[in-house]
């Protein structure tokens, strides 16, 4: 199991995952409201649906920015960013999306399986990286000074 490299990587992965899930929910809600407003001829639902659609486009941009420089701990591909890399042959999808599966895994299990290298990674930082090295209290021992 591989671990994240820094606290900022962990924070960006979680923020990008939340933004991705909110984006997918808003797109579904906006399309549902727009369909209902067309058949019901309701102007207020059309405005709300259009607003949800605009917010979802803003969330797409924010999610891409948050996931731009963070990715898999092993291969360093941006797993929640643009999907321009070759996927592993055993990579699995959720509702047709590799990103959605990774985002849900990050938020609910704190680990994910990279769709590019198919290796399991943890969202936590290794404990050895968090603890500082022990230092001596004095630079020069007193026995040397005498």
N, C-alpha and C positions, 0 to 999 in steps of 0.2 A: 504494500500500500504506500503510495506516494503522498507527500504532504505539501501544502501550499508554502510559498516562499516568504511571504510577509503578511502583515496585518492589512495592508492596503489591498493586496490581492484578494484576501478573504472578504473584505468589505465591498470591493467592486463586484465580486462574483455574486454576493447576496443582493446587492442593489440591482444589478443587471437581471438577476432571476426574478425579482419582484416586479421590475418594470416590464419584463417579457410576459409574465402572467397577467398583469393588469392590462397590457396591450391586447392580448388575445381575448380577454373577457370583454373589453370595450368594443372590439371589432364585432364580436358576436352580438352584443347588446345593440350596437348601432345598426347593424344590418337587420336585426329583428324589428327595431323601432321604425326603420325606414320602410320595410315591407308592410308593416301594420298601418303606417301613415298613408301609404299609397292606396291600399285597399279600403281604408276607412276614411280617406280624404280629410285627415286631421292635420292642420298646419302646425299645431304645437308639438306633436310627436315628431314631425319632420324636422323642426328646428332642434329638438333635443337629440335626435339621431344624427343630424349633421354636426352638432357640437361634439358628440361622442366620437365621431369620425375624425374631426380635427384634433381632438385631444389624443386619439390613438396615433395619429401621424407624429405629433410632438413626442409621444412616448417612444416611438420607434427611433427617433433621432437621439433621445436621451439614453435609451438602452444601448444603442450602438456606441455612443461615446463612453458609457460606463464599462462596456465589455471590450473596448478597443485593445488595451494592452495587457489583458489578463486572460489566462487560459489554462490548459492542462499543465500539471506540474512536470510531466515527463517530456512531452513533445512541444510544449509551449504554443500550440495552435489556439487561436481565439475561439473557444467552444460556444460562446454565446454571441459572438460577433457574426460577420458575414460568412456564410457557409460556402466558401470558395475552395475548400480543400477536399482531398479524396477521403472518403469514409472507409472505415474498416469493413471487411465483408461480413463480420458478425455484429456490427453495430445495429442496435434496435431503435425503433421509433415509437413515439406515443402520439396517436392521432395524426400520423403522417409527418411528424416533425422530430428531428434529432434534438433541436434546441429545447423544445418543450419538455422532453424526457430529462435532459440534463438539469434544467431549471427546477423542475419539481424534485428531483433527487437532491439537489443542493439545499433547497429550503426545508425538506422534510426528513432527510436522512443524514445530512452533513457530509455526504460523500457522493461521488458521481463516477460514471464510467465514460471515459472519453470516446466519442464516436470516431476519432481519427486513429488512435493507437490501441483502443480497446483495453486500456489499463485502468484499474480502479484507483481513484485519488481521494484523499480526505481534504475537507475544507479547513481543518485545523492546522496550526503550525506545530512542528515537532517540538517537544518539550526541551530538547537539548539546545535548540536555537533560541529559546526564550530565556533561559537562565544564563546569567553572565558568568564568566570565568572567575574563580576565587582568586583574590589578590591578597598579598601580604599587607598587613596593616602599616608596617614601616618599610620604607624603601631600603634602609640600611639597618641591618640587625645591630643591636647594642654591643654584641661581643666583638664585632669588627672595629668599632670605634675605640675601644680600649686598647 
